[in-house]
Amino acid sequence: EVQLVESGGGLVQAGGSLRLSCAASGFIFDDYSIGWYREAPGKEREEVACTSSDNGIIYYSPSAKGRFTISRDNAKNTVYLQMNSLKPEDTAVYYCNARGIWGQGTLVTVSS
């Protein structure tokens, strides 16, 4: 069974940092790109960052560029999203996606 489990969310003040993790199982992790997405209240889910199978190609949304860093550890079947200089507008449920499968999400709340 393909499974993605996000963790690392929480409440943080504006300007703070969080590191999200996405642990994958049930498929050959090394073969797939992994993306981080977020869904804020009342808004559509949007892609935040994506990494190719070997970290060779990385995408960041304009809002994430310069503040967020996506990385993956293929030995641990885990993808990370380091988020720095967080803003209240970063408040959302963050999801990872691989092979069209979504995790359950982890809530990030940034207070002003």
Phi and psi restraints in degrees (value plus and minus 20) as a CYANA .aco file:
   2 VAL   PHI     -92.8   -52.8
   2 VAL   PSI     110.1   150.1
   3 GLN   PHI    -163.6  -123.6
   3 GLN   PSI     118.8   158.8
   4 LEU   PHI    -147.3  -107.3
   4 LEU   PSI     110.5   150.5
   5 VAL   PHI    -148.0  -108.0
   5 VAL   PSI      94.6   134.6
   6 GLU   PHI    -109.9   -69.9
   6 GLU   PSI     131.5   171.5
   7 SER   PHI    -175.7  -135.7
   7 SER   PSI     148.3   188.3
   8 GLY   PHI      85.4   125.4
   8 GLY   PSI     -25.6    14.4
   9 GLY   PHI     -90.7   -50.7
   9 GLY   PSI     151.6   191.6
  10 GLY   PHI     145.5   185.5
  10 GLY   PSI    -187.5  -147.5
  11 LEU   PHI    -121.3   -81.3
  11 LEU   PSI     109.4   149.4
  12 VAL   PHI    -162.8  -122.8
  12 VAL   PSI     131.0   171.0
  13 GLN   PHI     -99.2   -59.2
  13 GLN   PSI     134.9   174.9
  14 ALA   PHI     -75.3   -35.3
  14 ALA   PSI     117.6   157.6
  15 GLY   PHI      72.9   112.9
  15 GLY   PSI     -31.9     8.1
  16 GLY   PHI    -102.9   -62.9
  16 GLY   PSI    -194.2  -154.2
  17 SER   PHI    -153.2  -113.2
  17 SER   PSI     133.7   173.7
  18 LEU   PHI    -164.5  -124.5
  18 LEU   PSI     131.5   171.5
  19 ARG   PHI    -141.5  -101.5
  19 ARG   PSI      98.5   138.5
  20 LEU   PHI    -112.8   -72.8
  20 LEU   PSI     128.3   168.3
  21 SER   PHI    -144.8  -104.8
  21 SER   PSI     127.8   167.8
  22 CYS   PHI    -152.0  -112.0
  22 CYS   PSI      87.9   127.9
  23 ALA   PHI    -115.2   -75.2
  23 ALA   PSI     107.6   147.6
  24 ALA   PHI    -131.9   -91.9
  24 ALA   PSI     129.5   169.5
  25 SER   PHI    -173.0  -133.0
  25 SER   PSI     140.7   180.7
  26 GLY   PHI      70.7   110.7
  26 GLY   PSI     -17.2    22.8
  27 PHE   PHI    -174.1  -134.1
  27 PHE   PSI     149.0   189.0
  28 ILE   PHI     -98.6   -58.6
  28 ILE   PSI      74.9   114.9
  29 PHE   PHI     -74.1   -34.1
  29 PHE   PSI     -61.9   -21.9
  30 ASP   PHI     -82.2   -42.2
  30 ASP   PSI     -39.6     0.4
  31 ASP   PHI    -106.2   -66.2
  31 ASP   PSI     -27.1    12.9
  32 TYR   PHI    -145.3  -105.3
  32 TYR   PSI     125.2   165.2
  33 SER   PHI     -90.5   -50.5
  33 SER   PSI     129.7   169.7
  34 ILE   PHI    -148.4  -108.4
  34 ILE   PSI     115.9   155.9
  35 GLY   PHI    -141.4  -101.4
  35 GLY   PSI     129.3   169.3
  36 TRP   PHI    -126.2   -86.2
  36 TRP   PSI     115.7   155.7
  37 TYR   PHI    -150.5  -110.5
  37 TYR   PSI     144.7   184.7
  38 ARG   PHI    -163.6  -123.6
  38 ARG   PSI     133.6   173.6
  39 GLU   PHI    -154.0  -114.0
  39 GLU   PSI      91.0   131.0
  40 ALA   PHI    -109.4   -69.4
  40 ALA   PSI     136.7   176.7
  41 PRO   PHI     -75.1   -35.1
  41 PRO   PSI     106.9   146.9
  42 GLY   PHI      58.0    98.0
  42 GLY   PSI     -14.3    25.7
  43 LYS   PHI    -143.2  -103.2
  43 LYS   PSI     141.4   181.4
  44 GLU   PHI     -96.8   -56.8
  44 GLU   PSI     134.7   174.7
  45 ARG   PHI     -86.3   -46.3
  45 ARG   PSI     115.7   155.7
  46 GLU   PHI    -149.8  -109.8
  46 GLU   PSI     130.1   170.1
  47 GLU   PHI     -98.6   -58.6
  47 GLU   PSI     115.7   155.7
  48 VAL   PHI    -123.7   -83.7
  48 VAL   PSI     -66.2   -26.2
  49 ALA   PHI    -179.4  -139.4
  49 ALA   PSI     135.9   175.9
  50 CYS   PHI    -169.3  -129.3
  50 CYS   PSI     122.3   162.3
  51 THR   PHI    -146.5  -106.5
  51 THR   PSI     120.3   160.3
  52 SER   PHI     -92.8   -52.8
  52 SER   PSI     155.4   195.4
  53 SER   PHI     -79.8   -39.8
  53 SER   PSI     -49.6    -9.6
  54 ASP   PHI    -133.4   -93.4
  54 ASP   PSI      -2.0    38.0
  55 ASN   PHI      45.4    85.4
  55 ASN   PSI      -9.9    30.1
  56 GLY   PHI     -95.5   -55.5
  56 GLY   PSI     -50.4   -10.4
  57 ILE   PHI    -142.9  -102.9
  57 ILE   PSI     102.7   142.7
  58 ILE   PHI    -148.9  -108.9
  58 ILE   PSI     116.9   156.9
  59 TYR   PHI    -138.0   -98.0
  59 TYR   PSI     121.1   161.1
  60 TYR   PHI    -150.0  -110.0
  60 TYR   PSI     120.9   160.9
  61 SER   PHI     -89.1   -49.1
  61 SER   PSI     138.4   178.4
  62 PRO   PHI     -75.9   -35.9
  62 PRO   PSI     -55.4   -15.4
  63 SER   PHI     -93.3   -53.3
  63 SER   PSI     -42.7    -2.7
  64 ALA   PHI    -113.6   -73.6
  64 ALA   PSI     -46.2    -6.2
  65 LYS   PHI     -79.0   -39.0
  65 LYS   PSI     110.4   150.4
  66 GLY   PHI      68.6   108.6
  66 GLY   PSI     -34.5     5.5
  67 ARG   PHI    -139.1   -99.1
  67 ARG   PSI     -53.1   -13.1
  68 PHE   PHI    -127.9   -87.9
  68 PHE   PSI     128.6   168.6
  69 THR   PHI    -153.2  -113.2
  69 THR   PSI     103.6   143.6
  70 ILE   PHI    -118.8   -78.8
  70 ILE   PSI     120.1   160.1
  71 SER   PHI    -170.5  -130.5
  71 SER   PSI     143.5   183.5
  72 ARG   PHI    -159.6  -119.6
  72 ARG   PSI     128.1   168.1
  73 ASP   PHI    -138.8   -98.8
  73 ASP   PSI      79.1   119.1
  74 ASN   PHI     -86.3   -46.3
  74 ASN   PSI     -44.6    -4.6
  75 ALA   PHI     -89.1   -49.1
  75 ALA   PSI     -46.6    -6.6
  76 LYS   PHI    -125.6   -85.6
  76 LYS   PSI     -17.2    22.8
  77 ASN   PHI      32.2    72.2
  77 ASN   PSI      23.5    63.5
  78 THR   PHI    -155.4  -115.4
  78 THR   PSI     120.3   160.3
  79 VAL   PHI    -136.5   -96.5
  79 VAL   PSI     122.8   162.8
  80 TYR   PHI    -139.0   -99.0
  80 TYR   PSI     134.8   174.8
  81 LEU   PHI    -153.0  -113.0
  81 LEU   PSI      85.1   125.1
  82 GLN   PHI    -105.9   -65.9
  82 GLN   PSI     102.1   142.1
  83 MET   PHI    -138.3   -98.3
  83 MET   PSI      98.3   138.3
  84 ASN   PHI    -136.3   -96.3
  84 ASN   PSI     144.8   184.8
  85 SER   PHI      29.5    69.5
  85 SER   PSI      28.2    68.2
  86 LEU   PHI     -85.4   -45.4
  86 LEU   PSI     126.5   166.5
  87 LYS   PHI    -141.5  -101.5
  87 LYS   PSI     136.3   176.3
  88 PRO   PHI     -74.7   -34.7
  88 PRO   PSI     -52.5   -12.5
  89 GLU   PHI     -91.9   -51.9
  89 GLU   PSI     -26.5    13.5
  90 ASP   PHI    -102.9   -62.9
  90 ASP   PSI     -26.7    13.3
  91 THR   PHI     -79.9   -39.9
  91 THR   PSI     103.4   143.4
  92 ALA   PHI    -197.7  -157.7
  92 ALA   PSI     149.3   189.3
  93 VAL   PHI    -108.3   -68.3
  93 VAL   PSI     108.2   148.2
  94 TYR   PHI    -124.0   -84.0
  94 TYR   PSI     112.8   152.8
  95 TYR   PHI    -144.5  -104.5
  95 TYR   PSI     130.4   170.4
  96 CYS   PHI    -129.5   -89.5
  96 CYS   PSI     137.7   177.7
  97 ASN   PHI    -163.4  -123.4
  97 ASN   PSI     114.5   154.5
  98 ALA   PHI    -167.7  -127.7
  98 ALA   PSI     118.9   158.9
  99 ARG   PHI      36.1    76.1
  99 ARG   PSI       7.4    47.4
 100 GLY   PHI      58.7    98.7
 100 GLY   PSI     -15.8    24.2
 101 ILE   PHI    -118.2   -78.2
 101 ILE   PSI     117.1   157.1
 102 TRP   PHI    -125.9   -85.9
 102 TRP   PSI     126.0   166.0
 103 GLY   PHI    -100.7   -60.7
 103 GLY   PSI    -194.9  -154.9
 104 GLN   PHI    -104.2   -64.2
 104 GLN   PSI     -34.3     5.7
 105 GLY   PHI      72.6   112.6
 105 GLY   PSI     136.8   176.8
 106 THR   PHI    -156.5  -116.5
 106 THR   PSI     113.8   153.8
 107 LEU   PHI    -105.4   -65.4
 107 LEU   PSI     109.6   149.6
 108 VAL   PHI    -135.3   -95.3
 108 VAL   PSI     104.7   144.7
 109 THR   PHI    -143.2  -103.2
 109 THR   PSI     103.0   143.0
 110 VAL   PHI    -132.5   -92.5
 110 VAL   PSI      98.1   138.1
 111 SER   PHI    -112.8   -72.8
 111 SER   PSI     129.0   169.0
